[in-house]
Amino acid sequence: MVSADNLNLDVLEVIFSFLSGNDLPAVALVSQSFLVAVIPRLYHTISYRIRQGKGYASGETISPFAAVIAHPHLAIHVQNIEISTVPTVKSVVHPVFVRECREALRICKNLKSFKCIVQNVLPMFLPALQEKGRLNTLRIYANLTTTQATMLVNITGLESLSLEFASWNTVDLLPSWSSSLSRTLTTLSLYMINVLHEDIFASVLGNLPNLVGLHVVGCPKLDHVAIFKHLTKTPLLENLSITVTETTKPLPLIPLALHHLRNLALDAKYTMQPSPVTVLASVLTYLNSSSPSLSSFAIKMPERKVVVGEPFIDLLIDNHQSTLRRLAFLDCGVSRESIIKICKKCLRLERLDVAIPMKELAAFAMNISHSRTLRTIVDVDNHVDHSMQPTLTHDTVRLMMIQCRSLMRIVTNRRIWTGKVDANNNVIVSLEKRPSRRHGSLWFMPRD
């Protein structure tokens, strides 16, 4: 007789590959065969976050790295490590935790991805990252000394590299490092790097003709005009994120040839005239000359009072209405008329990230009713105010889903509302707690 407990191990592993979070340790407790089958999935990714670190110093919890050290046979399954926090003792990094983490890194020979965005912690782990032949993804807080940066650039074979808050020591070695990564690197993210300038950037891009994703955000010495000037070196780009400033320099005369561009994110930074929307419109017009087919577009303004005007929305929709699937408007307003145009004309729109106007929900529900494809709305406004603010309820969510029949999911700060249609064609709404976001996830990175 076949039962769940005596299924072939390969079958169980396939089934458990669809599980995540707390479901994995729960399944591991069912039986010995379930434990054996779930271990590869359970230890595939080790994420160390704030919640786990709180009880470490008091001895209430142990780190997953200590578990790997205690059972070295588990190290073969570890492919991804994400460190979002480190426990401390009297404001000093906990030495035992560092030792555990270093040792676990050393024995995890199949490591493919390492992410550590905690300030001034990476140098402790750099020796253990050497000679990791399968490591292809690196996201780090790169404020390093020259010696540390030299150790970093010994890591080769990377496919995705994200450097945040990099020091001049790291930036200075970028041209030579990018040369060694020229055959493998396809995604490069440079975030909040004050010392990055055009000469270094030009050298780096010249070494990376195979880039598919480029994200240069929050680098004040490198404006969008300088970035555009060198995008001729990366004709295969599919994903692009840039900061747009109020520079008075004219856009390059040489037109771009970014025919493969699919995902675009614009980060607006300005302190004076011309208005950010005017500058953004000129940038979008320039990019449109390549005739890209955008499937997602995100825009972030420096303050919430700015409303993305209808002329900009018209420019976006007129060129990409047949291909856009995702739109995100962060830290800015979108007029009622613009929402209607988006929902009417974007024939493939599936997800809309926008601040839901809680005090005008009935009107908003009518606005989105023009879409026949919209499935998900993400509320990007935390609605922080000194006065009491209305919140979504089952009734208001149901109203939105009745008005927009394709809408099946509404995501707010801490909740996920899901709708389904029963046999009588009635909309049934259910509510669940939203899982905690991945710590430090960058808003401009494309999502599946």
LINMOHU-V868060 format. One record per residue. N is the residue number from 1. RES is the residue in one letter. D_CENTER is the distance of its C-alpha to the mean C-alpha in Angstrom with 2 decimals. Layout:
n=N res=RES d_center=D_CENTER
n=N res=RES d_center=D_CENTER
This chain:
n=1 res=M d_center=46.17
n=2 res=V d_center=42.43
n=3 res=S d_center=40.20
n=4 res=A d_center=36.55
n=5 res=D d_center=37.68
n=6 res=N d_center=39.43
n=7 res=L d_center=37.01
n=8 res=N d_center=36.37
n=9 res=L d_center=33.85
n=10 res=D d_center=31.80
n=11 res=V d_center=31.66
n=12 res=L d_center=30.51
n=13 res=E d_center=27.73
n=14 res=V d_center=26.48
n=15 res=I d_center=26.73
n=16 res=F d_center=24.92
n=17 res=S d_center=22.00
n=18 res=F d_center=20.96
n=19 res=L d_center=20.99
n=20 res=S d_center=18.55
n=21 res=G d_center=18.65
n=22 res=N d_center=22.18
n=23 res=D d_center=23.66
n=24 res=L d_center=23.80
n=25 res=P d_center=26.14
n=26 res=A d_center=28.09
n=27 res=V d_center=28.82
n=28 res=A d_center=29.80
n=29 res=L d_center=32.59
n=30 res=V d_center=34.21
n=31 res=S d_center=36.25
n=32 res=Q d_center=36.62
n=33 res=S d_center=35.63
n=34 res=F d_center=32.46
n=35 res=L d_center=31.64
n=36 res=V d_center=32.19
n=37 res=A d_center=30.07
n=38 res=V d_center=27.07
n=39 res=I d_center=26.95
n=40 res=P d_center=25.01
n=41 res=R d_center=22.19
n=42 res=L d_center=22.60
n=43 res=Y d_center=22.27
n=44 res=H d_center=19.84
n=45 res=T d_center=17.00
n=46 res=I d_center=18.02
n=47 res=S d_center=15.74
n=48 res=Y d_center=17.59
n=49 res=R d_center=16.62
n=50 res=I d_center=18.65
n=51 res=R d_center=20.59
n=52 res=Q d_center=21.81
n=53 res=G d_center=22.85
n=54 res=K d_center=25.03
n=55 res=G d_center=27.78
n=56 res=Y d_center=27.87
n=57 res=A d_center=30.20
n=58 res=S d_center=32.64
n=59 res=G d_center=32.84
n=60 res=E d_center=31.72
n=61 res=T d_center=28.97
n=62 res=I d_center=28.51
n=63 res=S d_center=25.41
n=64 res=P d_center=24.19
n=65 res=F d_center=25.05
n=66 res=A d_center=28.61
n=67 res=A d_center=28.74
n=68 res=V d_center=27.86
n=69 res=I d_center=30.52
n=70 res=A d_center=33.04
n=71 res=H d_center=32.46
n=72 res=P d_center=31.75
n=73 res=H d_center=31.92
n=74 res=L d_center=28.50
n=75 res=A d_center=26.87
n=76 res=I d_center=27.15
n=77 res=H d_center=24.53
n=78 res=V d_center=21.78
n=79 res=Q d_center=19.18
n=80 res=N d_center=16.03
n=81 res=I d_center=16.24
n=82 res=E d_center=13.77
n=83 res=I d_center=15.64
n=84 res=S d_center=14.35
n=85 res=T d_center=17.95
n=86 res=V d_center=21.45
n=87 res=P d_center=24.64
n=88 res=T d_center=27.26
n=89 res=V d_center=31.01
n=90 res=K d_center=32.52
n=91 res=S d_center=29.44
n=92 res=V d_center=29.55
n=93 res=V d_center=27.13
n=94 res=H d_center=28.78
n=95 res=P d_center=30.63
n=96 res=V d_center=30.93
n=97 res=F d_center=27.20
n=98 res=V d_center=26.68
n=99 res=R d_center=29.50
n=100 res=E d_center=28.15
n=101 res=C d_center=24.70
n=102 res=R d_center=26.36
n=103 res=E d_center=28.76
n=104 res=A d_center=26.22
n=105 res=L d_center=24.20
n=106 res=R d_center=27.54
n=107 res=I d_center=28.51
n=108 res=C d_center=25.23
n=109 res=K d_center=26.31
n=110 res=N d_center=23.85
n=111 res=L d_center=20.69
n=112 res=K d_center=18.05
n=113 res=S d_center=14.91
n=114 res=F d_center=15.12
n=115 res=K d_center=12.71
n=116 res=C d_center=14.57
n=117 res=I d_center=13.51
n=118 res=V d_center=16.80
n=119 res=Q d_center=19.14
n=120 res=N d_center=22.14
n=121 res=V d_center=21.70
n=122 res=L d_center=20.67
n=123 res=P d_center=24.29
n=124 res=M d_center=25.60
n=125 res=F d_center=23.62
n=126 res=L d_center=24.07
n=127 res=P d_center=27.42
n=128 res=A d_center=26.08
n=129 res=L d_center=23.41
n=130 res=Q d_center=26.19
n=131 res=E d_center=27.41
n=132 res=K d_center=24.53
n=133 res=G d_center=25.30
n=134 res=R d_center=22.49
n=135 res=L d_center=19.61
n=136 res=N d_center=17.26
n=137 res=T d_center=13.83
n=138 res=L d_center=13.82
n=139 res=R d_center=11.53
n=140 res=I d_center=14.10
n=141 res=Y d_center=15.72
n=142 res=A d_center=18.25
n=143 res=N d_center=21.13
n=144 res=L d_center=23.84
n=145 res=T d_center=27.54
n=146 res=T d_center=29.09
n=147 res=T d_center=30.14
n=148 res=Q d_center=26.76
n=149 res=A d_center=25.06
n=150 res=T d_center=27.75
n=151 res=M d_center=26.90
n=152 res=L d_center=23.21
n=153 res=V d_center=24.09
n=154 res=N d_center=26.23
n=155 res=I d_center=23.18
n=156 res=T d_center=23.32
n=157 res=G d_center=22.14
n=158 res=L d_center=18.41
n=159 res=E d_center=16.38
n=160 res=S d_center=13.02
n=161 res=L d_center=13.34
n=162 res=S d_center=11.30
n=163 res=L d_center=13.86
n=164 res=E d_center=13.63
n=165 res=F d_center=16.90
n=166 res=A d_center=18.91
n=167 res=S d_center=22.69
n=168 res=W d_center=25.18
n=169 res=N d_center=26.30
n=170 res=T d_center=23.04
n=171 res=V d_center=22.75
n=172 res=D d_center=26.40
n=173 res=L d_center=25.85
n=174 res=L d_center=22.94
n=175 res=P d_center=25.41
n=176 res=S d_center=27.20
n=177 res=W d_center=24.15
n=178 res=S d_center=22.60
n=179 res=S d_center=26.06
n=180 res=S d_center=25.97
n=181 res=L d_center=22.58
n=182 res=S d_center=23.75
n=183 res=R d_center=24.32
n=184 res=T d_center=21.16
n=185 res=L d_center=18.17
n=186 res=T d_center=16.15
n=187 res=T d_center=12.82
n=188 res=L d_center=13.15
n=189 res=S d_center=11.05
n=190 res=L d_center=13.46
n=191 res=Y d_center=12.49
n=192 res=M d_center=15.34
n=193 res=I d_center=18.08
n=194 res=N d_center=21.35
n=195 res=V d_center=23.59
n=196 res=L d_center=21.95
n=197 res=H d_center=24.49
n=198 res=E d_center=25.35
n=199 res=D d_center=27.68
n=200 res=I d_center=25.22
n=201 res=F d_center=22.53
n=202 res=A d_center=25.20
n=203 res=S d_center=26.27
n=204 res=V d_center=22.84
n=205 res=L d_center=22.15
n=206 res=G d_center=25.71
n=207 res=N d_center=25.01
n=208 res=L d_center=21.98
n=209 res=P d_center=23.28
n=210 res=N d_center=21.17
n=211 res=L d_center=17.75
n=212 res=V d_center=15.71
n=213 res=G d_center=12.55
n=214 res=L d_center=13.16
n=215 res=H d_center=11.20
n=216 res=V d_center=13.78
n=217 res=V d_center=13.06
n=218 res=G d_center=15.49
n=219 res=C d_center=18.12
n=220 res=P d_center=21.34
n=221 res=K d_center=23.71
n=222 res=L d_center=21.92
n=223 res=D d_center=22.12
n=224 res=H d_center=21.03
n=225 res=V d_center=24.59
n=226 res=A d_center=24.54
n=227 res=I d_center=21.28
n=228 res=F d_center=22.84
n=229 res=K d_center=25.97
n=230 res=H d_center=24.51
n=231 res=L d_center=22.29
n=232 res=T d_center=25.47
n=233 res=K d_center=24.83
n=234 res=T d_center=21.72
n=235 res=P d_center=22.98
n=236 res=L d_center=20.70
n=237 res=L d_center=17.45
n=238 res=E d_center=15.42
n=239 res=N d_center=12.18
n=240 res=L d_center=12.93
n=241 res=S d_center=11.62
n=242 res=I d_center=14.52
n=243 res=T d_center=16.19
n=244 res=V d_center=19.35
n=245 res=T d_center=22.33
n=246 res=E d_center=25.92
n=247 res=T d_center=27.41
n=248 res=T d_center=30.75
n=249 res=K d_center=30.54
n=250 res=P d_center=30.94
n=251 res=L d_center=28.43
n=252 res=P d_center=29.53
n=253 res=L d_center=32.38
n=254 res=I d_center=31.19
n=255 res=P d_center=29.15
n=256 res=L d_center=25.88
n=257 res=A d_center=25.74
n=258 res=L d_center=22.12
n=259 res=H d_center=23.30
n=260 res=H d_center=20.37
n=261 res=L d_center=17.69
n=262 res=R d_center=15.71
n=263 res=N d_center=12.46
n=264 res=L d_center=13.10
n=265 res=A d_center=11.58
n=266 res=L d_center=14.32
n=267 res=D d_center=14.39
n=268 res=A d_center=18.04
n=269 res=K d_center=20.04
n=270 res=Y d_center=23.75
n=271 res=T d_center=26.85
n=272 res=M d_center=29.58
n=273 res=Q d_center=30.74
n=274 res=P d_center=30.06
n=275 res=S d_center=27.79
n=276 res=P d_center=24.05
n=277 res=V d_center=24.31
n=278 res=T d_center=27.10
n=279 res=V d_center=25.22
n=280 res=L d_center=22.14
n=281 res=A d_center=24.62
n=282 res=S d_center=26.15
n=283 res=V d_center=22.87
n=284 res=L d_center=22.10
n=285 res=T d_center=25.73
n=286 res=Y d_center=25.53
n=287 res=L d_center=22.56
n=288 res=N d_center=24.39
n=289 res=S d_center=27.24
n=290 res=S d_center=25.44
n=291 res=S d_center=25.51
n=292 res=P d_center=21.93
n=293 res=S d_center=21.04
n=294 res=L d_center=17.78
n=295 res=S d_center=16.12
n=296 res=S d_center=13.33
n=297 res=F d_center=13.66
n=298 res=A d_center=12.01
n=299 res=I d_center=14.17
n=300 res=K d_center=14.22
n=301 res=M d_center=17.71
n=302 res=P d_center=19.18
n=303 res=E d_center=21.11
n=304 res=R d_center=21.34
n=305 res=K d_center=24.88
n=306 res=V d_center=23.97
n=307 res=V d_center=24.36
n=308 res=V d_center=23.01
n=309 res=G d_center=26.42
n=310 res=E d_center=27.75
n=311 res=P d_center=28.57
n=312 res=F d_center=24.95
n=313 res=I d_center=24.04
n=314 res=D d_center=27.05
n=315 res=L d_center=26.01
n=316 res=L d_center=22.59
n=317 res=I d_center=24.16
n=318 res=D d_center=27.26
n=319 res=N d_center=25.45
n=320 res=H d_center=22.68
n=321 res=Q d_center=24.03
n=322 res=S d_center=24.73
n=323 res=T d_center=21.30
n=324 res=L d_center=18.66
n=325 res=R d_center=16.94
n=326 res=R d_center=14.12
n=327 res=L d_center=14.68
n=328 res=A d_center=12.99
n=329 res=F d_center=15.29
n=330 res=L d_center=14.02
n=331 res=D d_center=16.79
n=332 res=C d_center=19.41
n=333 res=G d_center=22.03
n=334 res=V d_center=22.82
n=335 res=S d_center=26.48
n=336 res=R d_center=28.05
n=337 res=E d_center=29.41
n=338 res=S d_center=26.03
n=339 res=I d_center=24.61
n=340 res=I d_center=27.74
n=341 res=K d_center=27.42
n=342 res=I d_center=23.83
n=343 res=C d_center=24.91
n=344 res=K d_center=28.15
n=345 res=K d_center=27.16
n=346 res=C d_center=23.72
n=347 res=L d_center=25.25
n=348 res=R d_center=22.18
n=349 res=L d_center=19.87
n=350 res=E d_center=18.13
n=351 res=R d_center=15.57
n=352 res=L d_center=16.05
n=353 res=D d_center=14.03
n=354 res=V d_center=16.93
n=355 res=A d_center=19.03
n=356 res=I d_center=21.62
n=357 res=P d_center=25.06
n=358 res=M d_center=26.52
n=359 res=K d_center=29.99
n=360 res=E d_center=30.08
n=361 res=L d_center=28.65
n=362 res=A d_center=31.62
n=363 res=A d_center=31.23
n=364 res=F d_center=27.47
n=365 res=A d_center=28.28
n=366 res=M d_center=30.82
n=367 res=N d_center=28.45
n=368 res=I d_center=25.90
n=369 res=S d_center=28.89
n=370 res=H d_center=29.19
n=371 res=S d_center=26.29
n=372 res=R d_center=27.24
n=373 res=T d_center=23.84
n=374 res=L d_center=21.41
n=375 res=R d_center=20.22
n=376 res=T d_center=17.48
n=377 res=I d_center=17.34
n=378 res=V d_center=14.78
n=379 res=D d_center=16.62
n=380 res=V d_center=14.68
n=381 res=D d_center=17.86
n=382 res=N d_center=18.81
n=383 res=H d_center=22.41
n=384 res=V d_center=23.64
n=385 res=D d_center=27.24
n=386 res=H d_center=30.58
n=387 res=S d_center=32.09
n=388 res=M d_center=31.58
n=389 res=Q d_center=28.96
n=390 res=P d_center=29.25
n=391 res=T d_center=26.63
n=392 res=L d_center=25.92
n=393 res=T d_center=28.56
n=394 res=H d_center=29.46
n=395 res=D d_center=31.79
n=396 res=T d_center=29.47
n=397 res=V d_center=26.71
n=398 res=R d_center=29.45
n=399 res=L d_center=30.76
n=400 res=M d_center=27.49
n=401 res=M d_center=27.34
n=402 res=I d_center=31.03
n=403 res=Q d_center=30.70
n=404 res=C d_center=27.73
n=405 res=R d_center=28.77
n=406 res=S d_center=25.71
n=407 res=L d_center=23.44
n=408 res=M d_center=22.78
n=409 res=R d_center=19.85
n=410 res=I d_center=19.15
n=411 res=V d_center=16.40
n=412 res=T d_center=17.30
n=413 res=N d_center=16.40
n=414 res=R d_center=18.06
n=415 res=R d_center=19.31
n=416 res=I d_center=18.87
n=417 res=W d_center=21.89
n=418 res=T d_center=22.82
n=419 res=G d_center=25.79
n=420 res=K d_center=28.13
n=421 res=V d_center=31.47
n=422 res=D d_center=34.51
n=423 res=A d_center=37.68
n=424 res=N d_center=39.18
n=425 res=N d_center=36.29
n=426 res=N d_center=35.32
n=427 res=V d_center=31.73
n=428 res=I d_center=31.02
n=429 res=V d_center=28.18
n=430 res=S d_center=26.72
n=431 res=L d_center=24.55
n=432 res=E d_center=22.38
n=433 res=K d_center=20.52
n=434 res=R d_center=16.78
n=435 res=P d_center=15.24
n=436 res=S d_center=13.77
n=437 res=R d_center=10.06
n=438 res=R d_center=8.53
n=439 res=H d_center=9.93
n=440 res=G d_center=8.43
n=441 res=S d_center=4.69
n=442 res=L d_center=4.41
n=443 res=W d_center=5.38
n=444 res=F d_center=6.31
n=445 res=M d_center=4.20
n=446 res=P d_center=6.19
n=447 res=R d_center=6.30
n=448 res=D d_center=9.65
